[in-house]
Amino acid sequence: MAIQGNVDGKGRWEREGNSYEGNFKDGHFEGSGVFQWPTGESFAGEWDTDCPRGGKLSQQDGSVRVVTFDGTTPLFNGSNVVSLDQLKIVKSG
């Protein structure tokens, strides 16, 4: 889901309790950034056209783990943000 205006560079996006702060390219989450779900979970790492790649996942219980997502599942389903359990983790440590 591209942000209106084709934002490039650093910025912040917020909607329905979700937030992202980091880099954008052509209106997409791209490069380094931090996404936070309203549940308190967050992912700080690398992004490729709205798809989380690798980084640190902080969970509701305070635990933090290094994860690698499949890199092909976008954070958006149409205009809706997907929940963390809908993203595919391929490596966790």
Chimera marker file (.cmm) of the C-alpha trace (Angstrom):
<marker_set name="trace">
<marker id="1" x="0.000" y="0.000" z="0.000" r="1" g="1" b="0" radius="0.5"/>
<marker id="2" x="1.694" y="3.171" z="-1.126" r="1" g="1" b="0" radius="0.5"/>
<marker id="3" x="1.360" y="6.234" z="1.033" r="1" g="1" b="0" radius="0.5"/>
<marker id="4" x="-0.289" y="9.081" z="-0.862" r="1" g="1" b="0" radius="0.5"/>
<marker id="5" x="2.180" y="11.500" z="-2.366" r="1" g="1" b="0" radius="0.5"/>
<marker id="6" x="4.942" y="8.951" z="-3.091" r="1" g="1" b="0" radius="0.5"/>
<marker id="7" x="6.971" y="9.878" z="-0.036" r="1" g="1" b="0" radius="0.5"/>
<marker id="8" x="10.746" y="9.396" z="-0.297" r="1" g="1" b="0" radius="0.5"/>
<marker id="9" x="13.209" y="9.634" z="2.597" r="1" g="1" b="0" radius="0.5"/>
<marker id="10" x="12.640" y="9.477" z="6.344" r="1" g="1" b="0" radius="0.5"/>
<marker id="11" x="9.185" y="9.917" z="7.773" r="1" g="1" b="0" radius="0.5"/>
<marker id="12" x="6.408" y="8.691" z="10.041" r="1" g="1" b="0" radius="0.5"/>
<marker id="13" x="3.099" y="6.973" z="9.243" r="1" g="1" b="0" radius="0.5"/>
<marker id="14" x="0.226" y="6.284" z="11.675" r="1" g="1" b="0" radius="0.5"/>
<marker id="15" x="-3.166" y="4.652" z="11.304" r="1" g="1" b="0" radius="0.5"/>
<marker id="16" x="-5.601" y="2.959" z="13.694" r="1" g="1" b="0" radius="0.5"/>
<marker id="17" x="-3.003" y="2.562" z="16.445" r="1" g="1" b="0" radius="0.5"/>
<marker id="18" x="-0.323" y="1.226" z="14.083" r="1" g="1" b="0" radius="0.5"/>
<marker id="19" x="2.785" y="3.299" z="13.430" r="1" g="1" b="0" radius="0.5"/>
<marker id="20" x="5.941" y="3.202" z="11.315" r="1" g="1" b="0" radius="0.5"/>
<marker id="21" x="8.953" y="5.442" z="11.577" r="1" g="1" b="0" radius="0.5"/>
<marker id="22" x="11.778" y="5.085" z="9.116" r="1" g="1" b="0" radius="0.5"/>
<marker id="23" x="12.635" y="5.210" z="5.454" r="1" g="1" b="0" radius="0.5"/>
<marker id="24" x="10.199" y="5.404" z="2.549" r="1" g="1" b="0" radius="0.5"/>
<marker id="25" x="10.724" y="4.943" z="-1.170" r="1" g="1" b="0" radius="0.5"/>
<marker id="26" x="7.948" y="5.722" z="-3.652" r="1" g="1" b="0" radius="0.5"/>
<marker id="27" x="5.498" y="5.805" z="-0.729" r="1" g="1" b="0" radius="0.5"/>
<marker id="28" x="6.424" y="2.325" z="0.590" r="1" g="1" b="0" radius="0.5"/>
<marker id="29" x="8.254" y="1.217" z="3.738" r="1" g="1" b="0" radius="0.5"/>
<marker id="30" x="11.786" y="0.675" z="2.408" r="1" g="1" b="0" radius="0.5"/>
<marker id="31" x="15.178" y="0.294" z="4.090" r="1" g="1" b="0" radius="0.5"/>
<marker id="32" x="15.368" y="0.648" z="7.881" r="1" g="1" b="0" radius="0.5"/>
<marker id="33" x="12.339" y="1.319" z="9.981" r="1" g="1" b="0" radius="0.5"/>
<marker id="34" x="10.343" y="0.472" z="13.088" r="1" g="1" b="0" radius="0.5"/>
<marker id="35" x="6.731" y="-0.694" z="12.922" r="1" g="1" b="0" radius="0.5"/>
<marker id="36" x="4.535" y="-0.921" z="16.012" r="1" g="1" b="0" radius="0.5"/>
<marker id="37" x="1.187" y="-2.711" z="16.247" r="1" g="1" b="0" radius="0.5"/>
<marker id="38" x="-1.457" y="-1.451" z="18.712" r="1" g="1" b="0" radius="0.5"/>
<marker id="39" x="-0.923" y="-4.686" z="20.682" r="1" g="1" b="0" radius="0.5"/>
<marker id="40" x="2.519" y="-3.402" z="21.759" r="1" g="1" b="0" radius="0.5"/>
<marker id="41" x="4.502" y="-5.717" z="19.497" r="1" g="1" b="0" radius="0.5"/>
<marker id="42" x="7.086" y="-4.066" z="17.271" r="1" g="1" b="0" radius="0.5"/>
<marker id="43" x="9.556" y="-4.890" z="14.526" r="1" g="1" b="0" radius="0.5"/>
<marker id="44" x="12.748" y="-2.879" z="14.025" r="1" g="1" b="0" radius="0.5"/>
<marker id="45" x="14.648" y="-3.846" z="10.935" r="1" g="1" b="0" radius="0.5"/>
<marker id="46" x="14.865" y="-3.848" z="7.170" r="1" g="1" b="0" radius="0.5"/>
<marker id="47" x="11.933" y="-3.425" z="4.801" r="1" g="1" b="0" radius="0.5"/>
<marker id="48" x="11.472" y="-4.053" z="1.079" r="1" g="1" b="0" radius="0.5"/>
<marker id="49" x="8.355" y="-2.506" z="-0.518" r="1" g="1" b="0" radius="0.5"/>
<marker id="50" x="6.234" y="-2.847" z="2.668" r="1" g="1" b="0" radius="0.5"/>
<marker id="51" x="7.543" y="-6.388" z="3.360" r="1" g="1" b="0" radius="0.5"/>
<marker id="52" x="9.498" y="-6.875" z="6.603" r="1" g="1" b="0" radius="0.5"/>
<marker id="53" x="12.825" y="-8.674" z="6.053" r="1" g="1" b="0" radius="0.5"/>
<marker id="54" x="15.168" y="-9.175" z="9.016" r="1" g="1" b="0" radius="0.5"/>
<marker id="55" x="15.544" y="-7.465" z="12.365" r="1" g="1" b="0" radius="0.5"/>
<marker id="56" x="14.428" y="-7.503" z="15.992" r="1" g="1" b="0" radius="0.5"/>
<marker id="57" x="10.911" y="-8.465" z="16.986" r="1" g="1" b="0" radius="0.5"/>
<marker id="58" x="9.709" y="-7.256" z="20.403" r="1" g="1" b="0" radius="0.5"/>
<marker id="59" x="6.733" y="-9.173" z="21.776" r="1" g="1" b="0" radius="0.5"/>
<marker id="60" x="4.011" y="-8.204" z="24.265" r="1" g="1" b="0" radius="0.5"/>
<marker id="61" x="5.740" y="-10.115" z="27.085" r="1" g="1" b="0" radius="0.5"/>
<marker id="62" x="8.903" y="-8.009" z="26.676" r="1" g="1" b="0" radius="0.5"/>
<marker id="63" x="10.929" y="-10.713" z="24.946" r="1" g="1" b="0" radius="0.5"/>
<marker id="64" x="13.048" y="-9.712" z="21.968" r="1" g="1" b="0" radius="0.5"/>
<marker id="65" x="14.298" y="-12.049" z="19.269" r="1" g="1" b="0" radius="0.5"/>
<marker id="66" x="16.122" y="-11.713" z="15.997" r="1" g="1" b="0" radius="0.5"/>
<marker id="67" x="13.922" y="-12.864" z="13.131" r="1" g="1" b="0" radius="0.5"/>
<marker id="68" x="13.961" y="-13.162" z="9.370" r="1" g="1" b="0" radius="0.5"/>
<marker id="69" x="10.624" y="-12.902" z="7.588" r="1" g="1" b="0" radius="0.5"/>
<marker id="70" x="10.031" y="-14.460" z="4.167" r="1" g="1" b="0" radius="0.5"/>
<marker id="71" x="10.342" y="-10.975" z="2.658" r="1" g="1" b="0" radius="0.5"/>
<marker id="72" x="7.439" y="-11.527" z="0.265" r="1" g="1" b="0" radius="0.5"/>
<marker id="73" x="4.457" y="-11.064" z="2.585" r="1" g="1" b="0" radius="0.5"/>
<marker id="74" x="3.462" y="-7.389" z="2.699" r="1" g="1" b="0" radius="0.5"/>
<marker id="75" x="2.343" y="-5.714" z="5.888" r="1" g="1" b="0" radius="0.5"/>
<marker id="76" x="-0.854" y="-4.661" z="4.144" r="1" g="1" b="0" radius="0.5"/>
<marker id="77" x="-3.811" y="-6.676" z="2.873" r="1" g="1" b="0" radius="0.5"/>
<marker id="78" x="-5.423" y="-4.077" z="0.659" r="1" g="1" b="0" radius="0.5"/>
<marker id="79" x="-5.669" y="-1.063" z="2.928" r="1" g="1" b="0" radius="0.5"/>
<marker id="80" x="-5.677" y="-3.113" z="6.159" r="1" g="1" b="0" radius="0.5"/>
<marker id="81" x="-2.600" y="-3.802" z="8.290" r="1" g="1" b="0" radius="0.5"/>
<marker id="82" x="-2.041" y="-7.523" z="8.877" r="1" g="1" b="0" radius="0.5"/>
<marker id="83" x="-1.420" y="-8.890" z="12.350" r="1" g="1" b="0" radius="0.5"/>
<marker id="84" x="1.976" y="-10.224" z="13.349" r="1" g="1" b="0" radius="0.5"/>
<marker id="85" x="0.774" y="-13.835" z="13.209" r="1" g="1" b="0" radius="0.5"/>
<marker id="86" x="-0.079" y="-13.399" z="9.504" r="1" g="1" b="0" radius="0.5"/>
<marker id="87" x="3.560" y="-12.631" z="8.621" r="1" g="1" b="0" radius="0.5"/>
<marker id="88" x="5.789" y="-15.602" z="7.793" r="1" g="1" b="0" radius="0.5"/>
<marker id="89" x="8.902" y="-15.952" z="9.966" r="1" g="1" b="0" radius="0.5"/>
<marker id="90" x="11.452" y="-18.216" z="8.262" r="1" g="1" b="0" radius="0.5"/>
<marker id="91" x="14.241" y="-17.917" z="10.846" r="1" g="1" b="0" radius="0.5"/>
<marker id="92" x="14.212" y="-17.033" z="14.523" r="1" g="1" b="0" radius="0.5"/>
<marker id="93" x="16.989" y="-16.883" z="17.044" r="1" g="1" b="0" radius="0.5"/>
<link id1="1" id2="2" r="1" g="1" b="0" radius="0.2"/>
<link id1="2" id2="3" r="1" g="1" b="0" radius="0.2"/>
<link id1="3" id2="4" r="1" g="1" b="0" radius="0.2"/>
<link id1="4" id2="5" r="1" g="1" b="0" radius="0.2"/>
<link id1="5" id2="6" r="1" g="1" b="0" radius="0.2"/>
<link id1="6" id2="7" r="1" g="1" b="0" radius="0.2"/>
<link id1="7" id2="8" r="1" g="1" b="0" radius="0.2"/>
<link id1="8" id2="9" r="1" g="1" b="0" radius="0.2"/>
<link id1="9" id2="10" r="1" g="1" b="0" radius="0.2"/>
<link id1="10" id2="11" r="1" g="1" b="0" radius="0.2"/>
<link id1="11" id2="12" r="1" g="1" b="0" radius="0.2"/>
<link id1="12" id2="13" r="1" g="1" b="0" radius="0.2"/>
<link id1="13" id2="14" r="1" g="1" b="0" radius="0.2"/>
<link id1="14" id2="15" r="1" g="1" b="0" radius="0.2"/>
<link id1="15" id2="16" r="1" g="1" b="0" radius="0.2"/>
<link id1="16" id2="17" r="1" g="1" b="0" radius="0.2"/>
<link id1="17" id2="18" r="1" g="1" b="0" radius="0.2"/>
<link id1="18" id2="19" r="1" g="1" b="0" radius="0.2"/>
<link id1="19" id2="20" r="1" g="1" b="0" radius="0.2"/>
<link id1="20" id2="21" r="1" g="1" b="0" radius="0.2"/>
<link id1="21" id2="22" r="1" g="1" b="0" radius="0.2"/>
<link id1="22" id2="23" r="1" g="1" b="0" radius="0.2"/>
<link id1="23" id2="24" r="1" g="1" b="0" radius="0.2"/>
<link id1="24" id2="25" r="1" g="1" b="0" radius="0.2"/>
<link id1="25" id2="26" r="1" g="1" b="0" radius="0.2"/>
<link id1="26" id2="27" r="1" g="1" b="0" radius="0.2"/>
<link id1="27" id2="28" r="1" g="1" b="0" radius="0.2"/>
<link id1="28" id2="29" r="1" g="1" b="0" radius="0.2"/>
<link id1="29" id2="30" r="1" g="1" b="0" radius="0.2"/>
<link id1="30" id2="31" r="1" g="1" b="0" radius="0.2"/>
<link id1="31" id2="32" r="1" g="1" b="0" radius="0.2"/>
<link id1="32" id2="33" r="1" g="1" b="0" radius="0.2"/>
<link id1="33" id2="34" r="1" g="1" b="0" radius="0.2"/>
<link id1="34" id2="35" r="1" g="1" b="0" radius="0.2"/>
<link id1="35" id2="36" r="1" g="1" b="0" radius="0.2"/>
<link id1="36" id2="37" r="1" g="1" b="0" radius="0.2"/>
<link id1="37" id2="38" r="1" g="1" b="0" radius="0.2"/>
<link id1="38" id2="39" r="1" g="1" b="0" radius="0.2"/>
<link id1="39" id2="40" r="1" g="1" b="0" radius="0.2"/>
<link id1="40" id2="41" r="1" g="1" b="0" radius="0.2"/>
<link id1="41" id2="42" r="1" g="1" b="0" radius="0.2"/>
<link id1="42" id2="43" r="1" g="1" b="0" radius="0.2"/>
<link id1="43" id2="44" r="1" g="1" b="0" radius="0.2"/>
<link id1="44" id2="45" r="1" g="1" b="0" radius="0.2"/>
<link id1="45" id2="46" r="1" g="1" b="0" radius="0.2"/>
<link id1="46" id2="47" r="1" g="1" b="0" radius="0.2"/>
<link id1="47" id2="48" r="1" g="1" b="0" radius="0.2"/>
<link id1="48" id2="49" r="1" g="1" b="0" radius="0.2"/>
<link id1="49" id2="50" r="1" g="1" b="0" radius="0.2"/>
<link id1="50" id2="51" r="1" g="1" b="0" radius="0.2"/>
<link id1="51" id2="52" r="1" g="1" b="0" radius="0.2"/>
<link id1="52" id2="53" r="1" g="1" b="0" radius="0.2"/>
<link id1="53" id2="54" r="1" g="1" b="0" radius="0.2"/>
<link id1="54" id2="55" r="1" g="1" b="0" radius="0.2"/>
<link id1="55" id2="56" r="1" g="1" b="0" radius="0.2"/>
<link id1="56" id2="57" r="1" g="1" b="0" radius="0.2"/>
<link id1="57" id2="58" r="1" g="1" b="0" radius="0.2"/>
<link id1="58" id2="59" r="1" g="1" b="0" radius="0.2"/>
<link id1="59" id2="60" r="1" g="1" b="0" radius="0.2"/>
<link id1="60" id2="61" r="1" g="1" b="0" radius="0.2"/>
<link id1="61" id2="62" r="1" g="1" b="0" radius="0.2"/>
<link id1="62" id2="63" r="1" g="1" b="0" radius="0.2"/>
<link id1="63" id2="64" r="1" g="1" b="0" radius="0.2"/>
<link id1="64" id2="65" r="1" g="1" b="0" radius="0.2"/>
<link id1="65" id2="66" r="1" g="1" b="0" radius="0.2"/>
<link id1="66" id2="67" r="1" g="1" b="0" radius="0.2"/>
<link id1="67" id2="68" r="1" g="1" b="0" radius="0.2"/>
<link id1="68" id2="69" r="1" g="1" b="0" radius="0.2"/>
<link id1="69" id2="70" r="1" g="1" b="0" radius="0.2"/>
<link id1="70" id2="71" r="1" g="1" b="0" radius="0.2"/>
<link id1="71" id2="72" r="1" g="1" b="0" radius="0.2"/>
<link id1="72" id2="73" r="1" g="1" b="0" radius="0.2"/>
<link id1="73" id2="74" r="1" g="1" b="0" radius="0.2"/>
<link id1="74" id2="75" r="1" g="1" b="0" radius="0.2"/>
<link id1="75" id2="76" r="1" g="1" b="0" radius="0.2"/>
<link id1="76" id2="77" r="1" g="1" b="0" radius="0.2"/>
<link id1="77" id2="78" r="1" g="1" b="0" radius="0.2"/>
<link id1="78" id2="79" r="1" g="1" b="0" radius="0.2"/>
<link id1="79" id2="80" r="1" g="1" b="0" radius="0.2"/>
<link id1="80" id2="81" r="1" g="1" b="0" radius="0.2"/>
<link id1="81" id2="82" r="1" g="1" b="0" radius="0.2"/>
<link id1="82" id2="83" r="1" g="1" b="0" radius="0.2"/>
<link id1="83" id2="84" r="1" g="1" b="0" radius="0.2"/>
<link id1="84" id2="85" r="1" g="1" b="0" radius="0.2"/>
<link id1="85" id2="86" r="1" g="1" b="0" radius="0.2"/>
<link id1="86" id2="87" r="1" g="1" b="0" radius="0.2"/>
<link id1="87" id2="88" r="1" g="1" b="0" radius="0.2"/>
<link id1="88" id2="89" r="1" g="1" b="0" radius="0.2"/>
<link id1="89" id2="90" r="1" g="1" b="0" radius="0.2"/>
<link id1="90" id2="91" r="1" g="1" b="0" radius="0.2"/>
<link id1="91" id2="92" r="1" g="1" b="0" radius="0.2"/>
<link id1="92" id2="93" r="1" g="1" b="0" radius="0.2"/>
</marker_set>
